[in-house]
Each structure stands twice: as structure tokens, then as C-alpha cells.
Amino acid sequence: MTSTIGSLPFEDVLAQARRLEGRGGAPVPADAAALTDLTIAGPAEIRAVTYEQSRGSGAALMSSGGTTGRPKLTYVPFHQAVDRVLREWAPVGPDNVILNLFNPGRLWASHYYIQALAEKSRSTVLPSGGFVPEDVGYWVPMFREIGLDTLAGTPSALADFAEGLIASGETLDITKVIWLAEPWTDAKFQTVQKAFPGARYWANYGSVETYIIATNTPDCDVSTLHLMPDQVLELDDAGALLSRRGDGWVMPAVRYRLGDRLSSAACRCGRPDGLRVLGRADDAVSLRSALFSVGEVVAHARTFAGVDEARLVLTRDLESPKAATALTLEYSGDADAEAVRAHLTAHFYHLAAVHSRFPGAITAQRVDRVSRVERTNKVAPAVWRE
């Protein structure tokens, strides 16, 4: 039996599927009698349905992907489903002043989502985008003058801001941190906690195609989220499947394939329908015929003392797009490079075999700062070079 988080009457999902079929959605089998009988939807259906949904009312065209593959487009209604989210998750209000550290432009949705959240919450917002650490101290007097008390950004952008504040010797009374779009590393979380010891943390989970699926509050474990009502998630190693009912969503999905593997989780807050994001479903890569998960290798590298952030740089095998001839772990921190390499090959036996047969195929390289994706200010788990 398929494991799920949340629940919806099949009749409601079937009715939603039939509505979407007429708007460019996936075809509905005439004899469908259970959720698993319905067709799995993907980016093509998302684009078609949201385009039809936007006709006459307008939309912002946003995109996921675009870093290593073709952008996946979604016609996002201007309301961005914020009213629906605020029923369950309301981190800010009229008295809050928010610094929006998400990068604007390049069709990335997070910056505009925070703007809409501030508008609907009647907060004040500064749509700045990210800061390099060296610039933060210059802005602190103005931030104090206007009563800045909330930060919103990726963990990478938040850590940059915190690092710059600490280096300047200044302080700010930040009481709320809103984070999304990438997971924390221990080093980034500790930096932000050091800079803002009184802050409480709010998060949500979703994508450009779906917008918000699940939420996290200061009462939750930092890695646990809770599925919002009127949704069900089918857990699948190939990527969880999302279905919804009702109006007000950015995308009224039926069995839309997410790019992440999810698991059920209990949470200290006691709310139901808890989940954790385990990683990308499509991150398997072959190195000299040894198959490994990019997310697992990077996560293990970060457990080594002295590794603050890491990513993989993969040399592409020209005969196969998902195969590599060499792997370099690029990391920041003060750890010794050879010790970091040994940490990886000692843990992953198949990588140890590759290292033994092909000396030099697996290396580690320390850098001052791990490169980011310019569009999103996130650290990509892996990048390819020819």
C-alpha cells in the first residue's frame, strides 16, 4: 500500500482531475477508482493549466530550474495564494519590518512571494536582495532607524548577512527569521543564531509550480514541516506526488510529481501531518560506473569537522550526461583537503573502490567561499564541467 501524508476523499480528487483535464491537465481514465489510477502530472501540465487559469486575470510568469536544465514555467496568479497560506502560517504582522534578502529577477519566485506576504500581512518590507558580508555594517544605522526586526532569505543569504553583522561589531534586534528554498547547514545555522540570539524561526516548503505545501513555526523541530490542509502527498522514491482540492492555490494539482523525496515525521509541536525533505529524487550520478547520491555525499562531507559548506564539481563523461569521470569536493572551512577526501572514501565503499582503481578521480579542494547560483543565491549540490 502506498504511504501518504494527509488525506482527501477520492471523489474530490477525481472531480479536480476532471476539471483540470479540460484546462490542459492530464487525461483522466474513465474507470479510475482510486488515487493511483490517475495519471501523474508534470511540468507540461502545470504550464498548460496555469496558463488557462490566468487568461483574463493576468499572471506573473515564474520558473523553477534553469540552472542546469530547461526552465519549467508556471503562470503565477498575482495573489500567490498568500491568503490561503495565512490561514495556517502567519509569521509577520503590521508591526514588523522585513528585510527581503531573496534575489529579484530571472523569473525566481521567492523574492516576490515575500513581497506579497508583507503586503497581505500589512508589514513594511525592504526589497533589497542579498548582501555581501562586507556591505552589511554600512547599512546598520538605517536598519536601526526604521526598526528592522525580521529577516527573510535563503540560509545562505541569511548567513552572509549574519557574518557581515558579526564582523562589523554591530548588533540588530532581529526577532524573526523566515527561511526557505534550501536546507540549513550546521555552520550557517550557528552563524545566524550567534548574530541573532533572540530570533525565532519560520519556514515553509514548496516550489514555483506548487507554491506553499507545508509550513514550520518556532514551535517545530527545525527540519520538520507540516502539510497544509486540503492536500495529500503520496511518498515515492521517484519524487512525492501532490494532490489538492479547492480554490485559492497557485496550482490546483492532481498527482503532480515533486522533485523531492519526502518522509513522514513526528514533531515536538504535536501538529499532525509532519514531513521531512530527504533530498532530490533525481540526484543519482555514476562515477566510473559506481552509482552514488549527490545529496548523501555532500551531507556526509558536511559532518567532517572544519567543513562549513560543500558542493561537488563533476567532470562529465562525454558518452553519458549523468556519468562522471572525476569528482572534486569543493568546500569552505579549515579542514585538511586530504583528510576530507579520506572521510568520504572511508564512508562510501563504492567510492573507495573508485579511488583505489583510479587514483586522482576523487579529490577535495578547499576554497574561501563555495560558489553560489547567481540567480537564487543558493549553493547547488553539484555542478558539471566538461
N, C-alpha and C positions, 0 to 999 in steps of 0.2 A: 504493500500500500504506500502511495506517495505521502511523504511527510509535508505538512503545511504549517504555516503560521497565519493566524486569523481564520475567519470563516465567512462564507457567503452562500446563501441559498443558490443552488444551481440554476433555478428558474430565473433569478435575477441576472446571473452572468450570461445565460443563454439569450435573454432579451437584449442585454447590452451588446452581445456579439452580433445579433441580427440588425440592430440599429447601425453598428459600425460597418457592417458589410455593405450597406447602402451608401456609405461615405468613403469607400475605398479601402475598407478593412478586409481582413482575411475572410475567405468563404466559410460558411457555416454548414457542416454536414447535416443533411436532412434528418438523419437518425441519431443525432447527438443526444446522449442520455446522461453524460457525466462530464465533469470539467476536462478530463483527459481526452475526451473525444473532440474537443475544439482545436482548431488549427492554431499553431504557435505563430505569433506575430513578430515582426522585426522592423528595422528602420524604414523600409519601403512603406509599410502600412502606417507607421507613425507619421511620416511625411504626408501621405495622402489624406489621412483622417484629419490631421490638424489643419491642413490647407482648406479642406471643405468646411471645417468648423469655423475658420477665420473669415470666410467670404462674407462681405457685408459689414463686418465688425472690425476688421483690421487685426494685425498681429505684428510682433517683433520676430524676425527670423533669427533663430539661435542655433548653435551647433555644438554637438559633442564630437569627440575625435578631432581629426585634423592635425594631430601631432605626428603620428606615424602612419596614418591611413586617410582615406577619403572622409571629409566631414559628413556627419549624419545630421540632417537638417530637421528642425521642428518649428512650426508656426506657433509661437507662444502668445496667448491672449494677454492683453495689457494688464489684466488683473493678476496674472501669475499665480492664481489660486491662493493668494495670501489670506483672504477671508476664511477659507476652509482651514488653512493651517492654524490661524489664530484661535480657532475654537479649541485646539488641543495644546498649543505651544505658543506662549506669548512672552518672549524674553524681555521686551522693552516696552516703554510707555511714554507719555507726554513729557516726563521729567528727564528722560535720558538723552544724552548727546553721543552719537555714534561716529566713530572713525571707520569708514568703509575702506579696508585695505585690499579688497579684491580688484584685480586689474580690469579696467573697462576696455571695450572694443574687441575686435577679432571674433565676434559672434559668441563670446563666452558669457553665460547667463548669470553667474554668481553675483557680479557687481550690481546688476540691475535688479536682481532679487532682493538684495539688501536695501536698495533704494525704495523698492515697493514696500518692503517690510516696515521701513521707517515711516513712509507716508501713511500707511494704514494704521500704524501704532501711534501716529501723531508725535513722533520723535524728531529731534534735529539730527541731521546727518551731514557729514563731510565726505563727499565722494572723491577721495584723494587717490585711491590706488595704493600700491605698496611703497614702502620707504626703504632705501638702503640704510644700514645702521648708522653711517656717518652723518646722515642728514637729520636724524631724529632730534638731537639736542637743540638745534636751531628753532624747531617748532614748539618746544615745550612751553615757553611763556604764553603763546597764543592758546595752546590746548588748555592750560590752567585758566586763562581768562574766560574762555567760553564754557568751562565746566565739563570738559570731556570726561566721561565715566564708562564708556563702552567701546570695545574693540570688536571688529568683525573681519575675519580673514581666514586664509588657509593657515594651518600650523606653521608652514614655512614663513609666510609673511608676518605672522604674529611673533615668531621667534626673532626675526630680523628686527622688528620694532622694539621688542624687549631688550635684545642685545644692544641696540643703539642707546636706549634709555639708560641701561646699566653703565655703559661706557661713558656716558655724559655726566654721570654722577647726580643726575636729576631724578625726581620721582613724580609719579602721577597717581591720583586716586582712582584707579580703574576698578570698578565693582563687578563688571560683567564682560565676559569674553564669549563671542559667538564664533564657532569654528565649523567648517565643513569642507568638503571637496578632496581631502586627503587625510590619512591617519596621522596621529602623533607618533613621533619617536620619543624615547625617554629623554634624550638631550634637549629637544625642543620644548617638551612639556616642562622640564625642570627650569629652563631659562625663563619661560613665561611666568611660572609660579614664583620664581625669585624676584622678578621685576614687579609683579602684581600680587602680593601675598593675600590680599583681601578679595580677589576676584572669584566669582562663581561662573561655572562653565555651562554653556548651552550649545547644543549641536543638532543637526538633522542630516538625513541621508536621502539621496535621490540622484537624479541625473537630469540633463537638459530635456530628455524625452519624457520623463515622468514627473519632474519636479519632486516635491517632498513626499517620501514614502513613510519615513519613520523619524522619531524625534528622541532627543536626550535632554534631560534637565539637570540642574545641580544636585538633585537627589539620587541620580543614577550613577552606576559604575561608568567610568569614562568611555569604555569600549562597548557599552550595551545601549541599544536603541529600541524603541517600541513602535510597532506598526500602528499607523493611524487607522481609525475606523473605516468601514465600507471597503475593505481591501482584503485580499488573500494572497499569500505567497506560497507557491509550490517550490520546495527546495530541490535543487538538481545540480549535480556537479558540472553540468554544461552551462550553468547560469540559471538563477532563480527565475520563476515565471510569475509576473504580476497581473492580477485581475482586479477591477474596481467596478463599483456601481455608483449611480447618482451623477449629479451635475456639479459644476464648480471646479473640477480638476483641469489642469493644463491638458492632460491626455486621458480620456476615458478608456483605459486599456483593458483588453482581454488577452490573457496569456502572452503578455509581452516579455520577451527574453531579455533579462538584465545581463550585464556583463560580469556580474559578481557572483561568487559562491557565498551563500549565507547559511547560518545555523541558528537553531533556537537557543535561547539563553535566559536564565533567571537573572533578576536584577535586585539590588538591595532596596530599591524604591517600592517593590511589591506590585508594580503595574504589570498587566498581562502582556502577552504577545511580544516578548523580548527577543531580540535577534542580535547577532554579531556578523560583521563582514569579514569573511575569511580571506578574501583576495580575489584577484581576477580569475575568471574561469578559463581564459584563453592564453595563459602565460607560460605554457609548456614550450621549452626550447630544447633542441638537440645540440649537444656539443660533442663532436667526434663520435656520433652515434649513441651517446649517453643522454637520456632524457631527464630534464630537471625542471622544477618550477622556479621562475624568476623571483616570485614573491617569497618563497621559502628560503632561497639562498640569501636574498637581501636581508630578510628578517633575522636570519641566523648571524649574518655579519654584524648586525647592529647589537648583538648580545656580547660582542667582544669589548672588553674594557679599553677605552680610548678611541672607539669608533662612534662618532656622533651622527653622521649621516652617510648613506652609501647608495650607489647605483651600479648597475652592470653596463659595461661597454663591450658589445659583442661584435666580433668580426664575422661578417656574413659569408657563408658558403655560397658561392655564386650558382651552385647547382640546385639549391633549395632555399626558399625565402625564410623558413623557420629553423634553419640549421646554422650553426656557428662553427668556425674552425678555431677560434680563440676567445677567451673570456678574461676581461680585466675588471676587478672590483675597484671602482673609484670611490674613495672615502675621505671624509674630513675627520680630524681628530689627531691625537698624538701617538696612536698605536704604531708599532713597527710593521712595515708592509709585509715582510716575510712571515711574521707571526700571524697576521690576519689571513694570509693565504693558507697557512697551515691549519688555522682554525676552521676554514671552510672544508678543506680536503679531508680533515680528520672526521668531520661530521657526516659528509655525504660520500658514501663508499664508492659510488659510481664516478664522482668527480676525482676521488683519489686514484681510481684506476686510469682515468684520462691523464692525470698529472704524471703517473708513473710511465705510461706508454708514450706520451707526447710532452716532454719537458718544455716548459715555456708556454703551453696552451692555457694555463690558468695562472694569473698573476694578480697582485694587488698594487694599487698606486695611491699614495696619499696626496691630496690636493688641499689648497687653502679653503676652497668653497666648492661643494658639489654643484655642478651646473643645474640651472632650472629651465623649465619650459617657459619661454618668454611670454607666451600667450596667457598662461594661467598662474605663473609664479609657483608652480609645483615641481617637485623632484620626480622625474619619470623613473620608474623602477629599472628600466633598461633602455638603452639607445643602441642603434646599429651603425656600423661603419663598413664600408666596402673594403 
